[in-house]
Amino acid sequence: MRIVSLLPSATEICFALGAGDDVVGVTFECDYPREARERRIVSTTTLPEGLTPAEIDAAVRERVAAGEDLYKLDRDALRDLSPDLVITQDLCAVCALDVDNVEEALSYLGCEAQVVSTDPYDLEGVFDSIELIGDAIGRPAGRFAEDLRKRLAKVRIQGSIRVMVLEWTDPPFAPGHWIPEMVEYAGGYPVLGTAGLRSVRTTWPAIEAARPDVIVSAPCGFDLDEARRLTQDLLDQGSLPSAVPVWAVDANGCFARPGPRLVDGAEALAALLHDGDVDPSVARRLR
């Protein structure tokens, strides 16, 4: 089978299920596992490089309002690869190409590849999508998904630590989708964000008024090093509530992408909320 993955999470899932050799095409964001970087890139961003978070937010809003695409599909690459299966999403126009664009391109090219679309909004939906992808690629994933569910169940801690997760730093966004659930499993109470819904724009006064006990900075699309840099900028500017512990985390690896490593993220949250003994490759305390 020849697989084109248009989602970093789907790429990770395919490799985790032993189908890495079948993956022939990926996006410019597919960086895990490392071998994914060796595959041909078929999807890139239309945004210029080097933008600040505020500039990214403004550009995304402008292009979405104008009905313009945020991602560009390389149709020549897609034709050359002649995939049997294309995995995409229908979850978020900001995250990746949606299923309609992909099906239109395949029709234009006369390609009869099967298209599988995922759109998980919560943790159980993520596990279900892993099983869906497993079935599509001929690698049944029931046991793998169940092992993830068991690991997550072991994380569960009863607690009410007020946690503000920043899904974006400028402007600030409160978390949605599965992240509030992760906070709850870790023994926290997610302030401002709502599980199963989209992330929402908020304000620094609203964050201050929410009285968080801990702030976790997980800017979507950024790894730990970049999250640390962006979060330090907030601290230097005095944007964050004073006297509150602040952590930066690997959003790409363990929070933003709906894949297996969300369980790693929940485990890291539990550790940073309760004993501070966190894997330094996942989270770092800045204050």
Backbone hydrogen bonds, N-H to C=O, Kabsch-Sander energy under -0.5 kcal/mol:
donor,donor_aa,acceptor,acceptor_aa,energy
3,I,1,M,-0.6
3,I,22,D,-3.0
4,V,85,L,-2.6
5,S,3,I,-0.5
5,S,25,G,-2.8
6,L,4,V,-0.6
6,L,87,I,-2.9
11,T,7,L,-2.3
12,E,8,P,-2.2
13,I,9,S,-2.3
14,C,10,A,-2.7
15,F,11,T,-2.2
16,A,12,E,-2.6
17,L,13,I,-1.8
18,G,15,F,-1.7
19,A,14,C,-2.9
22,D,19,A,-1.2
23,V,19,A,-0.7
23,V,20,G,-1.0
24,V,3,I,-2.9
24,V,22,D,-0.6
25,G,3,I,-1.5
26,V,40,R,-2.7
28,F,43,S,-2.2
30,C,27,T,-1.3
31,D,29,E,-1.1
36,A,33,P,-2.0
37,R,34,R,-1.8
38,E,35,E,-1.9
39,R,36,A,-1.6
40,R,24,V,-1.4
42,V,26,V,-3.2
43,S,26,V,-0.8
44,T,72,K,-2.2
46,T,70,L,-2.3
51,L,48,P,-0.6
56,I,52,T,-2.8
57,D,53,P,-2.6
58,A,54,A,-2.2
59,A,55,E,-2.5
60,V,56,I,-2.8
61,R,57,D,-2.4
62,E,58,A,-2.3
63,R,59,A,-2.4
64,V,60,V,-2.7
65,A,61,R,-2.3
66,A,62,E,-1.5
67,G,64,V,-1.2
68,E,63,R,-3.0
72,K,44,T,-3.5
74,D,42,V,-3.2
74,D,72,K,-0.5
75,R,73,L,-1.2
78,L,74,D,-2.2
79,R,75,R,-2.6
80,D,76,D,-2.7
81,L,77,A,-2.4
82,S,78,L,-1.3
84,D,2,R,-2.6
85,L,2,R,-1.9
86,V,114,Q,-2.9
87,I,4,V,-2.6
88,T,86,V,-0.5
88,T,116,V,-2.7
89,Q,97,L,-1.0
90,D,118,T,-1.7
95,C,92,C,-1.0
96,A,92,C,-1.2
99,V,89,Q,-1.0
102,V,98,D,-1.7
103,E,99,V,-2.6
104,E,100,D,-2.2
105,A,101,N,-2.0
106,L,102,V,-2.5
107,S,103,E,-2.2
108,Y,104,E,-2.2
109,L,105,A,-2.1
110,G,106,L,-0.8
110,G,107,S,-0.6
111,C,106,L,-2.5
114,Q,84,D,-2.7
116,V,86,V,-2.7
116,V,114,Q,-0.5
118,T,88,T,-1.6
126,V,122,D,-1.8
127,F,123,L,-2.3
128,D,124,E,-2.5
129,S,125,G,-2.2
130,I,126,V,-1.8
131,E,127,F,-1.8
132,L,128,D,-2.3
133,I,129,S,-2.6
134,G,130,I,-2.4
135,D,131,E,-2.4
136,A,132,L,-2.0
137,I,133,I,-2.1
138,G,135,D,-0.9
139,R,134,G,-3.1
145,A,141,A,-2.9
146,E,142,G,-2.2
147,D,143,R,-2.3
148,L,144,F,-1.6
149,R,145,A,-2.2
150,K,146,E,-2.2
151,R,147,D,-2.2
152,L,148,L,-2.4
153,A,149,R,-2.3
154,K,150,K,-1.7
155,V,151,R,-0.8
155,V,152,L,-0.9
156,R,152,L,-0.9
157,I,185,Y,-1.8
159,G,157,I,-0.5
161,I,187,G,-1.4
163,V,161,I,-0.6
163,V,189,Y,-2.7
164,M,214,V,-2.6
165,V,163,V,-0.7
166,L,164,M,-0.6
166,L,216,V,-2.9
167,E,165,V,-0.7
167,E,173,F,-2.2
168,W,173,F,-0.7
170,D,171,P,-0.7
173,F,168,W,-1.6
174,A,200,V,-3.2
177,H,197,L,-4.3
179,I,176,G,-1.6
182,M,178,W,-2.0
183,V,179,I,-2.2
184,E,180,P,-2.1
185,Y,181,E,-2.7
186,A,182,M,-1.7
187,G,184,E,-1.6
188,G,183,V,-2.4
189,Y,161,I,-3.8
191,V,163,V,-2.3
191,V,189,Y,-0.6
193,G,191,V,-1.9
194,T,175,P,-1.0
196,G,121,Y,-0.6
196,G,177,H,-2.4
197,L,194,T,-1.4
200,V,174,A,-1.4
202,T,172,P,-2.8
207,I,203,T,-2.0
208,E,204,W,-2.5
209,A,205,P,-2.5
210,A,206,A,-1.2
211,R,208,E,-1.4
213,D,162,R,-2.7
214,V,162,R,-1.9
215,I,245,P,-2.5
216,V,164,M,-2.9
217,S,215,I,-0.5
217,S,247,W,-3.5
218,A,166,L,-2.6
218,A,216,V,-0.7
220,C,167,E,-2.6
222,F,219,P,-1.7
227,A,223,D,-2.5
228,R,224,L,-2.7
229,R,225,D,-2.0
230,L,226,E,-2.7
231,T,227,A,-2.4
232,Q,228,R,-2.5
233,D,229,R,-1.7
234,L,230,L,-1.4
235,L,231,T,-2.1
236,D,232,Q,-2.8
237,Q,233,D,-1.9
238,G,234,L,-0.7
238,G,235,L,-0.9
239,S,234,L,-2.3
240,L,234,L,-0.5
244,V,241,P,-0.7
247,W,215,I,-2.7
248,A,284,R,-2.7
249,V,217,S,-2.2
250,D,282,V,-2.5
251,A,222,F,-0.6
251,A,249,V,-1.5
252,N,222,F,-1.9
254,C,250,D,-2.3
255,F,251,A,-1.9
256,A,251,A,-3.3
257,R,251,A,-0.6
257,R,252,N,-0.5
259,G,257,R,-2.3
262,L,259,G,-1.7
263,V,260,P,-1.6
265,G,261,R,-1.8
266,A,262,L,-2.2
267,E,263,V,-2.4
268,A,264,D,-2.3
269,L,265,G,-2.5
270,A,266,A,-2.3
271,A,267,E,-2.0
272,L,268,A,-2.7
273,L,269,L,-2.2
274,H,270,A,-1.4
275,D,271,A,-2.6
276,G,271,A,-3.2
278,V,276,G,-1.6
282,V,279,D,-2.2
283,A,279,D,-1.9
284,R,248,A,-2.6
286,L,246,V,-3.1
287,R,246,V,-1.5
